[in-house]
């Protein structure tokens, strides 16, 4: 490894919209380690089922009151792994996490994310005047601090209807960047080139779908692990954010002195 990468974990959101009923509803959220970067967002109405009519005093948000930082696994640091993990939490009437279930993500990162979520605690979720069990799905991003770049958001502008958006336009909307880590095996084999990805960017600016189209197979996992954590300003039409389709190219170039 040519240089030491410092990893960090951080929390993006602290309030989630969820659905609650007499049994077990569903929703989303994240965690943080000390020397890595993990990002996590709570669920919104877009990724939860429709709520039944709520009574006065019923909960509309699932609020964490205690969080636990996740530890960036040493094995992941050694392998320079970055990526996103989704975990489903089942939360009791008292707001304690009863169970966690990994939905997607690298197994090495997933174990750490799930373990951290077990120590979270939420305000009881009230439905029809009673505390009920709920479930929530939460994403957590793992990235090395030196690979992340953010920029302040500027006012959004109205854009054309939901269409294929060019790489140049979508690049200008990016506000959170995670650079890929060059795989050591590919570096030693002097593998370089471009990875082309097809992406769907949601109304919240998060990538909701990412499909590799072409590129050296040794470089694709590193490209996907970084790009799935990118964030964009919402693409707006007539004052409303919309989903867009685009393509993303990630270039891997070796230094001539390597």
C-alpha positions as CSV (number, residue, x, y, z in Angstrom):
1,X,0.0,0.0,0.0
2,X,1.6,3.2,-1.2
3,X,-0.1,5.4,1.5
4,X,-2.1,5.2,4.7
5,X,-5.7,6.0,4.3
6,X,-7.6,7.3,7.3
7,X,-11.2,6.1,7.6
8,X,-14.0,7.8,9.4
9,X,-17.7,7.3,10.1
10,X,-20.3,10.0,10.5
11,X,-24.1,10.3,10.9
12,X,-26.1,12.3,8.3
13,X,-29.6,12.4,9.8
14,X,-31.2,12.1,13.2
15,X,-34.9,12.0,12.3
16,X,-36.9,9.5,10.2
17,X,-40.4,9.1,8.9
18,X,-41.7,5.6,9.6
19,X,-44.9,3.7,9.6
20,X,-46.3,2.1,12.7
21,X,-49.1,-0.2,13.4
22,X,-50.2,-2.8,16.0
23,X,-47.5,-5.2,14.9
24,X,-44.3,-4.3,13.0
25,X,-44.0,-1.5,10.4
26,X,-40.9,-0.5,8.4
27,X,-38.5,2.5,7.8
28,X,-34.5,3.6,7.8
29,X,-31.1,5.0,9.5
30,X,-26.9,4.8,10.2
31,X,-23.8,4.7,12.5
32,X,-20.2,6.0,13.1
33,X,-16.7,4.6,13.8
34,X,-13.8,6.6,15.2
35,X,-11.2,6.4,12.4
36,X,-13.4,5.9,9.4
37,X,-16.3,7.5,7.6
38,X,-19.7,6.0,7.6
39,X,-22.8,7.9,6.5
40,X,-26.3,7.0,7.2
41,X,-29.8,8.5,6.4
42,X,-33.1,7.8,8.1
43,X,-36.1,6.7,6.0
44,X,-38.5,9.1,4.4
45,X,-42.0,8.7,3.1
46,X,-40.6,7.8,-0.3
47,X,-39.2,4.5,1.0
48,X,-41.9,3.5,3.5
49,X,-45.5,2.2,3.0
50,X,-48.5,4.5,3.3
51,X,-49.5,5.4,6.8
52,X,-53.0,4.9,8.1
53,X,-54.8,8.0,9.4
54,X,-53.0,9.0,12.6
55,X,-54.7,10.1,15.8
56,X,-53.9,13.3,17.5
57,X,-50.7,12.8,19.5
58,X,-49.5,9.9,17.4
59,X,-45.8,9.9,16.2
60,X,-44.9,11.1,12.8
61,X,-41.2,10.7,13.1
62,X,-38.9,8.1,14.5
63,X,-36.3,9.9,16.6
64,X,-33.0,8.4,17.9
65,X,-32.1,9.4,21.4
66,X,-28.9,7.3,21.7
67,X,-26.5,6.4,18.9
68,X,-23.4,4.1,18.8
69,X,-20.4,4.7,16.5
70,X,-19.5,1.7,14.3
71,X,-15.9,0.6,14.1
72,X,-14.3,0.6,10.6
73,X,-13.1,-3.0,10.4
74,X,-9.4,-3.5,10.3
75,X,-9.8,-6.1,7.5
76,X,-11.7,-3.5,5.5
77,X,-9.0,-0.9,6.1
78,X,-6.4,-3.4,5.0
79,X,-8.3,-4.2,1.8
80,X,-9.2,-0.6,1.3
81,X,-12.9,-1.4,1.2
82,X,-15.4,1.4,0.8
83,X,-19.2,0.9,0.3
84,X,-22.7,1.3,1.5
85,X,-24.5,-1.1,3.9
86,X,-28.3,-1.2,4.4
87,X,-29.6,-2.7,7.7
88,X,-33.1,-3.3,8.9
89,X,-33.8,-2.6,12.6
90,X,-36.7,-4.0,14.5
91,X,-37.5,-1.6,17.4
92,X,-39.5,-2.5,20.5
93,X,-42.3,-0.5,22.1
94,X,-39.7,1.0,24.5
95,X,-37.5,2.2,21.6
96,X,-34.8,-0.5,22.0
97,X,-33.3,-2.3,18.9
98,X,-34.5,-5.9,19.3
99,X,-32.9,-7.2,16.1
100,X,-30.9,-6.2,13.1
101,X,-30.9,-7.7,9.6
102,X,-28.3,-6.8,6.9
103,X,-30.1,-6.2,3.6
104,X,-27.2,-5.4,1.4
105,X,-23.5,-4.5,1.5
106,X,-20.0,-6.0,1.8
107,X,-20.0,-8.7,4.5
108,X,-17.0,-7.2,6.2
109,X,-18.5,-3.8,6.5
110,X,-22.0,-5.1,7.2
111,X,-21.1,-6.9,10.4
112,X,-19.7,-3.7,11.9
113,X,-22.7,-1.6,10.8
114,X,-25.2,-4.1,12.3
115,X,-23.4,-4.4,15.5
116,X,-23.4,-0.6,16.0
117,X,-27.1,-0.4,15.3
118,X,-27.8,-2.8,18.1
119,X,-26.9,-0.1,20.6
120,X,-29.1,2.5,19.2
121,X,-32.2,3.7,21.1
122,X,-35.2,5.6,19.9
123,X,-38.2,7.5,21.3
124,X,-41.1,5.1,21.6
125,X,-43.3,5.2,18.4
126,X,-46.9,6.1,19.3
127,X,-49.8,4.8,17.2
128,X,-53.5,5.2,18.3
129,X,-52.2,6.4,21.7
130,X,-50.0,3.3,22.3
131,X,-46.3,2.6,21.9
132,X,-45.9,0.0,19.1
133,X,-43.1,-2.0,17.6
134,X,-41.7,-0.7,14.3
135,X,-39.1,-1.6,11.8
136,X,-36.7,0.8,9.9
137,X,-34.2,0.4,7.1
138,X,-31.1,2.5,7.4
139,X,-28.1,3.0,5.1
140,X,-24.5,3.4,6.3
141,X,-21.7,4.5,4.1
142,X,-18.1,3.5,4.7
143,X,-15.4,5.7,3.1
144,X,-11.9,6.9,3.8
145,X,-11.7,10.5,4.9
146,X,-9.1,11.4,2.3
147,X,-11.5,10.3,-0.5
148,X,-14.4,12.5,0.5
149,X,-15.1,16.0,-0.8
150,X,-18.2,18.1,0.0
151,X,-19.2,21.5,-1.3
152,X,-21.9,23.9,-0.1
153,X,-25.3,23.6,-1.8
154,X,-26.4,26.5,-4.0
155,X,-30.0,27.3,-4.8
156,X,-31.6,24.7,-7.0
157,X,-33.0,25.6,-10.4
158,X,-35.8,24.2,-12.5
159,X,-34.7,21.6,-14.9
160,X,-36.3,19.7,-17.9
161,X,-38.7,16.8,-17.2
162,X,-37.4,13.4,-16.2
163,X,-35.0,12.6,-19.0
164,X,-31.5,11.2,-19.5
165,X,-29.2,13.8,-18.0
166,X,-25.7,14.2,-19.4
167,X,-22.6,13.4,-17.4
168,X,-21.5,17.1,-17.5
169,X,-24.8,18.4,-16.1
170,X,-25.1,15.8,-13.3
171,X,-21.4,16.4,-12.4
172,X,-22.3,20.0,-11.7
173,X,-25.0,19.0,-9.2
174,X,-22.7,16.8,-7.1
175,X,-22.3,18.0,-3.5
176,X,-20.7,15.0,-1.8
177,X,-17.9,13.1,-3.4
178,X,-16.1,9.9,-2.4
179,X,-13.1,9.1,-4.5
180,X,-12.4,5.4,-5.2
181,X,-9.4,3.6,-3.7
182,X,-7.2,2.1,-6.4
183,X,-7.3,-1.7,-5.8
184,X,-3.8,-2.8,-4.8
185,X,-4.0,-5.9,-7.0
186,X,-5.0,-3.8,-10.0
187,X,-2.2,-1.3,-9.2
188,X,0.4,-4.1,-9.1
189,X,-0.9,-5.5,-12.3
190,X,-0.9,-2.0,-13.8
191,X,-4.5,-2.3,-14.7
192,X,-6.1,1.1,-15.6
193,X,-9.0,2.4,-17.6
194,X,-12.5,3.8,-17.2
195,X,-15.5,2.2,-15.5
196,X,-18.9,3.2,-17.0
197,X,-21.9,3.1,-14.7
198,X,-25.6,3.6,-15.4
199,X,-27.2,5.5,-12.5
200,X,-30.7,6.6,-11.3
201,X,-30.6,9.5,-8.9
202,X,-33.5,9.9,-6.6
203,X,-35.5,13.0,-5.7
204,X,-33.4,13.4,-2.6
205,X,-30.1,13.4,-4.6
206,X,-29.1,9.9,-3.5
207,X,-28.2,7.2,-6.0
208,X,-31.0,4.7,-6.0
209,X,-29.7,2.4,-8.7
210,X,-26.2,1.8,-10.1
211,X,-25.4,-0.7,-12.8
212,X,-21.9,-1.3,-14.2
213,X,-21.9,-1.2,-18.0
214,X,-18.2,-1.6,-18.9
215,X,-14.7,-1.3,-17.6
216,X,-11.9,-3.5,-16.3
217,X,-13.4,-6.1,-13.9
218,X,-10.7,-5.5,-11.3
219,X,-11.7,-1.8,-11.0
220,X,-15.5,-2.1,-11.0
221,X,-16.0,-2.9,-7.3
222,X,-13.9,0.1,-6.2
223,X,-15.9,2.4,-8.6
224,X,-19.3,1.1,-7.4
225,X,-18.3,1.3,-3.7
226,X,-17.4,5.0,-4.1
227,X,-20.1,6.2,-6.5
228,X,-23.0,4.7,-4.5
229,X,-22.1,7.2,-1.7
230,X,-22.2,10.3,-3.9
231,X,-24.8,12.9,-3.3
232,X,-26.3,15.5,-5.6
233,X,-28.5,18.6,-5.4
234,X,-32.1,17.5,-6.3
235,X,-32.9,17.8,-9.9
236,X,-35.9,20.2,-9.9
237,X,-38.9,20.6,-12.3
238,X,-41.5,23.3,-11.6
239,X,-40.3,23.6,-8.0
240,X,-40.5,19.8,-7.4
241,X,-37.5,17.4,-7.3
242,X,-37.6,14.5,-9.8
243,X,-35.6,11.4,-10.4
244,X,-33.1,11.4,-13.3
245,X,-31.2,8.8,-15.4
246,X,-27.6,9.4,-16.2
247,X,-24.2,7.7,-16.8
248,X,-21.1,8.1,-14.7
249,X,-17.5,7.5,-15.7
250,X,-14.9,6.7,-13.1
251,X,-11.3,6.9,-14.4
252,X,-8.4,4.9,-12.9
253,X,-5.0,6.2,-14.0
254,X,-1.6,5.0,-12.7
255,X,1.2,7.4,-12.0
256,X,4.0,6.9,-14.5
257,X,6.4,6.7,-11.5
258,X,4.5,4.0,-9.7
